[in-house]
Amino acid sequence: MSILAAVSGGRDSVVLVDLLHKDGHQFEIAHCNFHLRDSESDRDEHFVRDLANRYGVPCHVAHFDTANYAAEHKLSVEMAARELRYEWFERVRRDRELDLIAVAHHRDDAIETFFINLLRGTGLAGLCGMKERNGNIIRPLLHTSRETINRYIDENRLQYVDDCTNATDLYLRNRIRHQLIPLLRELSPAFDSTMARNLHNLSDANEIMQASLSSLRSKKVTRQPDGIDRIAICDIDSLVPQATLLFELLRPYGFSADVVGQVIAGLHGESGRQYCSATHLLVKDRDTLQIAPLDQPDSRPQITISAPFPRRELAALKTKPDTILCDADTLRQPLALRHWRDGDRFHPFGMKGTRLLSDYFSDLKLSLLEKQHQWLLCDAAGRIVWVVGRRPDARFALTPETSSVIKITAEI
């Protein structure tokens, strides 16, 4: 099994590297230079590069403008660094075809994370702390105390670098580490073992709850090929306790408890209300909530356009619902795909005259999200040739005078 070890150069990650080496694992080292501590950041990078050389393993280093990233994405510096490093670790793992990413979190880190989440406000999942394995990420030291790690450092005379910010109370984690936890250890000498047992019990409770929520999601959330998930409002009305269960149903989409409260308040209000998370858009549409990714992959259909062929060949041609036939002489190429715009009109095949596309959508009872996701195929003159997958425009239909035909197919 091959491993990418995340190494800062501090005590914990140095111990992780030494243990991976002694256990005979195939591993490589990854280091992030966040440029947050002036010369110290560069010192840490040089140390980690030397460390990789001593163990004879490849070393990968990334440089990040963490402060600017945090400002642009409205994140704390801690959260920005976390996003940057885990996204990069995964890219390196895939590029190097490694199996797992190992990080050096230990038992004290897990306890500190519990209190961070508790103070910020969280559900049961946030109180469970870290997992020994989460997808491709493993934490081999998770059940090891900071005291044991320090003893290992001394016994094996390992070199490491210190982060000067660890000694300050600049971050919430440090204040918890230096102020809260020593007080709790003073109040309860068995604090560490008790907290380890609490985290284990909370994790078990969360596993039970997640299994129940998975069953609930399969019953209440309808997933469609168009990428829009739907939850019926009548199903939300039946949830007890409503706020907690709806929050859990919407949590995978990134919606906070505050937004869920707003959704519940507007549940029986007018259609069209919109709510955004960092990743998804939720729209209240008549009797459903509809959810779609803000940055979903381009779902544009694959359009295939035939070369013009004589009308007499139509008799041998078999057409499908995903295919339209157009008069080659009326169609101005090249064709282009786009989404609906306010004021769009077309001449629906089989109907007299033109119609606003918005009225056509209303007749079909399409939701706001469905309208936004609908693709239109237009010719070089900007005319709508096909509301893709729904109805072609009559202006390009075959007539008795048609001599040359073009076949257009959409693979959705």
C-alpha positions as CSV (number, residue, x, y, z in Angstrom):
1,M,0.0,0.0,0.0
2,S,1.5,3.4,-1.0
3,I,1.0,6.5,1.1
4,L,1.4,10.3,0.7
5,A,2.4,11.6,4.1
6,A,1.4,15.2,4.9
7,V,4.4,16.7,6.6
8,S,4.7,20.1,8.2
9,G,8.0,19.4,9.9
10,G,6.6,19.6,13.4
11,R,6.8,16.9,16.0
12,D,3.7,14.9,15.0
13,S,4.4,14.7,11.3
14,V,8.1,13.8,11.9
15,V,7.0,10.9,14.1
16,L,4.5,9.8,11.4
17,V,7.3,9.8,8.8
18,D,9.7,7.8,11.1
19,L,7.0,5.2,11.8
20,L,6.1,4.8,8.1
21,H,9.8,4.3,7.4
22,K,10.3,1.7,10.2
23,D,7.2,-0.2,9.2
24,G,8.5,-0.5,5.7
25,H,5.7,1.4,3.9
26,Q,6.2,2.8,0.5
27,F,5.5,6.5,1.0
28,E,6.2,10.0,-0.4
29,I,6.1,13.4,1.4
30,A,3.9,16.4,0.7
31,H,4.5,19.8,2.3
32,C,2.5,23.0,2.0
33,N,4.2,26.4,2.3
34,F,1.3,28.7,3.2
35,H,3.6,31.8,3.4
36,L,1.9,32.9,6.7
37,R,5.0,33.1,9.0
38,D,7.6,35.0,6.9
39,S,11.0,33.3,7.0
40,E,9.7,30.5,9.3
41,S,7.6,29.2,6.4
42,D,10.7,28.9,4.2
43,R,12.6,27.3,7.0
44,D,10.0,24.6,7.4
45,E,10.1,23.9,3.7
46,H,13.8,23.5,3.7
47,F,13.6,21.2,6.7
48,V,11.0,19.0,5.1
49,R,13.0,18.7,1.9
50,D,16.1,17.7,3.9
51,L,13.9,15.2,5.9
52,A,12.7,13.6,2.6
53,N,16.3,13.3,1.4
54,R,17.4,11.6,4.7
55,Y,14.6,9.0,4.3
56,G,15.3,8.7,0.5
57,V,11.7,9.4,-0.5
58,P,10.2,11.9,-3.1
59,C,9.1,15.3,-1.7
60,H,6.3,17.4,-3.2
61,V,6.0,21.1,-2.2
62,A,3.2,23.6,-2.9
63,H,3.2,27.3,-2.4
64,F,-0.1,29.1,-1.5
65,D,-1.1,32.7,-1.1
66,T,-3.3,31.7,1.8
67,A,-4.2,35.2,3.1
68,N,-5.5,36.3,-0.3
69,Y,-7.4,33.0,-0.8
70,A,-9.0,33.4,2.6
71,A,-10.1,37.0,1.8
72,E,-11.4,36.1,-1.7
73,H,-13.4,33.2,-0.3
74,K,-14.5,34.9,2.9
75,L,-12.8,32.2,5.1
76,S,-10.7,32.2,8.2
77,V,-7.0,31.7,7.5
78,E,-7.3,28.3,9.2
79,M,-10.2,27.1,7.0
80,A,-8.5,28.5,3.9
81,A,-5.3,26.6,4.7
82,R,-7.4,23.4,5.3
83,E,-9.2,23.7,1.9
84,L,-6.0,24.4,0.0
85,R,-3.9,21.6,1.5
86,Y,-6.5,18.8,1.3
87,E,-7.4,19.7,-2.3
88,W,-3.7,19.7,-3.2
89,F,-3.0,16.4,-1.3
90,E,-5.7,14.7,-3.3
91,R,-4.3,16.0,-6.6
92,V,-0.8,14.8,-5.8
93,R,-2.2,11.4,-4.6
94,R,-4.0,10.9,-7.9
95,D,-1.1,12.1,-10.0
96,R,1.4,9.9,-8.3
97,E,-1.1,7.0,-8.2
98,L,-0.8,6.5,-4.5
99,D,-3.4,4.7,-2.4
100,L,-3.8,6.9,0.7
101,I,-3.0,10.2,2.3
102,A,-1.7,10.0,5.9
103,V,-2.0,13.0,8.2
104,A,-0.5,13.2,11.7
105,H,-3.6,14.1,13.8
106,H,-3.5,12.5,17.3
107,R,-5.8,12.1,20.2
108,D,-5.3,15.6,21.6
109,D,-6.1,17.1,18.2
110,A,-9.4,15.1,18.1
111,I,-10.3,16.4,21.6
112,E,-9.5,20.0,20.6
113,T,-11.6,19.7,17.5
114,F,-14.6,18.5,19.6
115,F,-14.5,21.7,21.6
116,I,-13.9,23.9,18.6
117,N,-17.1,22.5,17.0
118,L,-19.0,22.6,20.2
119,L,-18.2,26.3,20.7
120,R,-19.0,27.2,17.1
121,G,-22.3,25.2,17.1
122,T,-22.7,21.8,15.4
123,G,-24.8,18.7,15.1
124,L,-23.9,15.2,16.2
125,A,-21.5,14.6,13.3
126,G,-19.4,17.6,14.3
127,L,-19.0,16.3,17.8
128,C,-17.7,13.0,16.7
129,G,-14.3,14.4,16.1
130,M,-11.9,12.9,13.5
131,K,-12.2,9.5,11.9
132,E,-9.3,7.1,11.7
133,R,-10.1,6.8,8.0
134,N,-12.2,9.2,6.0
135,G,-12.2,8.2,2.3
136,N,-8.5,8.3,1.1
137,I,-7.3,10.0,4.3
138,I,-5.9,8.0,7.2
139,R,-4.8,9.1,10.7
140,P,-2.5,6.4,12.0
141,L,-1.7,8.4,15.2
142,L,-5.3,9.2,16.1
143,H,-5.3,7.1,19.3
144,T,-1.9,8.3,20.4
145,S,-1.5,11.1,22.9
146,R,0.7,14.2,22.5
147,E,2.6,13.0,25.6
148,T,3.4,9.7,23.9
149,I,4.5,11.4,20.7
150,N,6.8,13.7,22.7
151,R,8.3,10.7,24.4
152,Y,8.9,9.0,21.1
153,I,10.7,12.1,19.8
154,D,13.0,12.1,22.8
155,E,13.7,8.4,22.8
156,N,14.6,8.4,19.1
157,R,16.3,11.8,19.1
158,L,14.3,13.0,16.1
159,Q,14.7,16.5,14.8
160,Y,11.7,18.7,14.1
161,V,10.8,22.4,13.7
162,D,8.5,24.4,16.0
163,D,5.7,26.6,14.6
164,C,6.0,29.9,16.6
165,T,2.2,30.3,16.5
166,N,1.7,27.1,18.5
167,A,2.9,29.0,21.6
168,T,0.4,31.9,21.1
169,D,-3.3,32.1,21.7
170,L,-3.9,33.7,18.3
171,Y,-6.2,30.9,17.1
172,L,-9.2,29.3,18.9
173,R,-7.5,25.9,18.8
174,N,-4.5,27.2,20.7
175,R,-6.7,28.9,23.4
176,I,-8.5,25.6,23.9
177,R,-5.2,23.8,24.1
178,H,-3.5,26.2,26.5
179,Q,-6.4,27.4,28.6
180,L,-9.5,25.2,28.5
181,I,-8.1,21.7,28.4
182,P,-5.6,22.2,31.3
183,L,-8.5,23.4,33.4
184,L,-10.6,20.4,32.5
185,R,-7.7,18.1,33.3
186,E,-7.4,19.7,36.7
187,L,-11.1,19.2,37.3
188,S,-11.0,15.6,36.1
189,P,-7.7,13.7,36.2
190,A,-9.2,11.0,33.9
191,F,-10.2,13.7,31.3
192,D,-8.3,12.3,28.4
193,S,-9.5,8.7,28.6
194,T,-13.0,10.0,29.4
195,M,-13.0,12.2,26.3
196,A,-11.7,9.3,24.1
197,R,-14.6,7.2,25.3
198,N,-17.0,10.0,24.7
199,L,-15.8,10.5,21.2
200,H,-16.1,6.8,20.5
201,N,-19.7,6.7,21.9
202,L,-20.7,9.8,19.9
203,S,-19.2,8.2,16.8
204,D,-21.3,5.1,17.3
205,A,-24.4,7.2,17.9
206,N,-23.7,9.1,14.7
207,E,-23.3,5.8,12.7
208,I,-26.8,4.8,13.9
209,M,-28.3,8.2,13.1
210,Q,-26.6,8.3,9.6
211,A,-28.0,4.9,8.7
212,S,-31.5,6.2,9.7
213,L,-30.9,9.4,7.7
214,S,-29.7,7.5,4.7
215,S,-33.0,5.6,4.7
216,L,-34.9,8.9,5.1
217,R,-33.0,10.5,2.2
218,S,-33.8,7.6,-0.1
219,K,-37.5,8.0,0.7
220,K,-37.7,11.8,0.7
221,V,-35.1,13.1,-1.8
222,T,-35.8,12.3,-5.5
223,R,-32.7,12.4,-7.7
224,Q,-33.3,13.2,-11.4
225,P,-31.0,12.7,-14.4
226,D,-31.1,16.5,-15.0
227,G,-29.0,17.0,-11.8
228,I,-31.9,18.6,-9.8
229,D,-32.8,17.0,-6.5
230,R,-36.4,17.4,-5.3
231,I,-38.1,17.1,-1.9
232,A,-41.9,17.3,-1.7
233,I,-43.2,19.9,0.7
234,C,-45.8,17.5,2.0
235,D,-42.9,15.1,3.1
236,I,-41.2,18.0,4.9
237,D,-44.5,18.7,6.7
238,S,-44.5,15.2,8.1
239,L,-40.9,15.4,9.5
240,V,-40.7,15.3,13.3
241,P,-38.6,17.0,14.6
242,Q,-38.9,19.0,11.4
243,A,-36.0,21.5,11.8
244,T,-33.4,18.9,12.8
245,L,-34.4,16.3,10.1
246,L,-34.6,18.9,7.3
247,F,-31.2,20.3,8.3
248,E,-29.8,16.7,8.0
249,L,-31.5,16.3,4.6
250,L,-30.0,19.6,3.4
251,R,-26.6,19.3,5.1
252,P,-25.0,17.4,2.2
253,Y,-25.7,20.5,0.1
254,G,-24.0,22.8,2.5
255,F,-27.0,24.6,3.9
256,S,-26.6,26.0,7.5
257,A,-29.2,25.7,10.3
258,D,-30.0,29.4,9.8
259,V,-30.9,28.9,6.2
260,V,-32.9,25.8,7.0
261,G,-34.9,28.0,9.4
262,Q,-35.6,30.4,6.6
263,V,-36.7,27.6,4.3
264,I,-39.1,26.3,6.9
265,A,-40.5,29.8,7.4
266,G,-41.2,30.2,3.6
267,L,-42.3,26.6,3.0
268,H,-45.9,27.5,2.3
269,G,-45.2,31.0,0.8
270,E,-44.9,32.0,-2.8
271,S,-42.9,30.0,-5.4
272,G,-39.6,31.2,-6.6
273,R,-37.9,31.9,-3.3
274,Q,-34.2,31.1,-3.5
275,Y,-31.6,30.1,-1.0
276,C,-27.9,29.6,-1.6
277,S,-25.2,27.6,0.1
278,A,-21.5,27.8,-0.9
279,T,-22.2,25.0,-3.4
280,H,-25.9,24.7,-4.2
281,L,-29.0,26.7,-5.1
282,L,-32.3,25.7,-3.5
283,V,-35.6,27.0,-5.0
284,K,-39.1,26.7,-3.5
285,D,-41.2,25.7,-6.5
286,R,-45.0,25.1,-5.9
287,D,-45.1,21.8,-4.0
288,T,-41.4,21.0,-4.0
289,L,-38.0,22.2,-2.9
290,Q,-35.5,21.8,-5.8
291,I,-31.8,21.8,-5.3
292,A,-29.0,22.0,-8.0
293,P,-25.3,22.5,-7.8
294,L,-24.1,26.1,-8.4
295,D,-21.0,24.8,-10.2
296,Q,-22.3,21.6,-11.7
297,P,-20.3,20.1,-14.6
298,D,-21.3,21.3,-18.1
299,S,-24.4,19.2,-18.9
300,R,-24.8,20.5,-22.4
301,P,-26.1,17.8,-24.8
302,Q,-23.9,16.4,-27.5
303,I,-25.2,17.6,-30.8
304,T,-24.7,15.7,-34.0
305,I,-25.5,17.4,-37.3
306,S,-25.6,15.3,-40.5
307,A,-24.5,16.6,-43.9
308,P,-27.5,17.6,-46.1
309,F,-29.0,14.7,-47.9
310,P,-31.8,14.4,-50.6
311,R,-35.3,14.2,-49.4
312,R,-35.9,11.0,-51.3
313,E,-33.7,9.2,-48.7
314,L,-36.2,10.0,-45.9
315,A,-38.1,6.8,-46.6
316,A,-35.2,4.6,-45.3
317,L,-34.5,6.9,-42.3
318,K,-35.5,5.9,-38.8
319,T,-35.9,8.8,-36.4
320,K,-36.0,8.8,-32.6
321,P,-37.4,11.2,-30.0
322,D,-33.9,12.7,-29.6
323,T,-33.7,13.6,-33.3
324,I,-35.3,16.3,-35.5
325,L,-35.3,16.9,-39.2
326,C,-34.8,20.3,-40.7
327,D,-35.0,21.9,-44.1
328,A,-31.4,22.5,-45.1
329,D,-32.2,25.6,-47.1
330,T,-33.9,27.4,-44.2
331,L,-31.2,26.6,-41.6
332,R,-28.3,29.0,-41.3
333,Q,-25.2,27.3,-39.9
334,P,-23.2,27.2,-37.6
335,L,-25.6,26.2,-34.9
336,A,-25.0,27.0,-31.2
337,L,-26.3,25.9,-27.8
338,R,-27.4,28.4,-25.1
339,H,-29.8,28.7,-22.2
340,W,-33.1,30.6,-22.1
341,R,-33.2,34.4,-22.0
342,D,-36.0,36.7,-21.0
343,G,-38.0,37.6,-24.2
344,D,-37.1,34.5,-26.2
345,R,-39.7,33.5,-28.7
346,F,-40.1,30.5,-31.0
347,H,-42.7,28.9,-33.3
348,P,-43.6,25.6,-31.7
349,F,-44.0,22.8,-34.3
350,G,-47.7,21.9,-34.6
351,M,-48.9,25.3,-33.4
352,K,-49.9,28.5,-35.1
353,G,-47.7,31.6,-34.7
354,T,-44.9,32.3,-32.3
355,R,-44.9,32.1,-28.5
356,L,-42.8,33.5,-25.7
357,L,-40.6,30.7,-24.4
358,S,-41.5,31.6,-20.9
359,D,-45.2,31.0,-21.7
360,Y,-44.3,27.6,-23.2
361,F,-42.4,26.7,-20.1
362,S,-45.3,27.7,-17.9
363,D,-47.6,25.4,-19.9
364,L,-45.2,22.6,-19.2
365,K,-45.2,23.6,-15.5
366,L,-41.4,23.7,-15.5
367,S,-39.7,24.9,-12.4
368,L,-37.3,27.9,-12.3
369,L,-34.4,25.5,-12.1
370,E,-35.7,23.4,-15.0
371,K,-36.0,26.6,-17.1
372,Q,-32.5,27.6,-16.2
373,H,-31.1,24.2,-17.2
374,Q,-33.1,23.9,-20.5
375,W,-30.8,24.0,-23.6
376,L,-31.8,25.8,-26.8
377,L,-30.3,25.0,-30.2
378,C,-30.1,28.2,-32.3
379,D,-28.9,28.9,-35.8
380,A,-26.4,31.6,-37.0
381,A,-29.3,34.2,-37.2
382,G,-30.1,33.6,-33.5
383,R,-33.4,31.8,-34.2
384,I,-34.4,29.0,-31.9
385,V,-34.2,25.8,-33.9
386,W,-35.0,23.3,-31.1
387,V,-36.0,23.5,-27.5
388,V,-33.7,20.5,-27.0
389,G,-35.5,17.3,-26.1
390,R,-38.9,19.0,-26.1
391,R,-40.1,20.7,-29.3
392,P,-38.6,21.9,-32.6
393,D,-39.3,25.2,-34.3
394,A,-41.8,25.0,-37.2
395,R,-39.8,27.5,-39.3
396,F,-37.3,24.8,-40.1
397,A,-39.8,21.9,-40.6
398,L,-39.9,19.9,-43.8
399,T,-42.4,21.1,-46.4
400,P,-43.5,19.6,-49.8
401,E,-41.0,22.0,-51.3
402,T,-38.0,20.7,-49.2
403,S,-35.3,19.2,-51.4
404,S,-32.5,18.8,-48.9
405,V,-32.7,17.6,-45.3
406,I,-30.5,17.9,-42.3
407,K,-30.8,15.5,-39.4
408,I,-29.9,16.8,-35.9
409,T,-29.5,14.4,-32.9
410,A,-29.0,15.4,-29.2
411,E,-27.4,13.0,-26.8
412,I,-28.5,14.3,-23.4
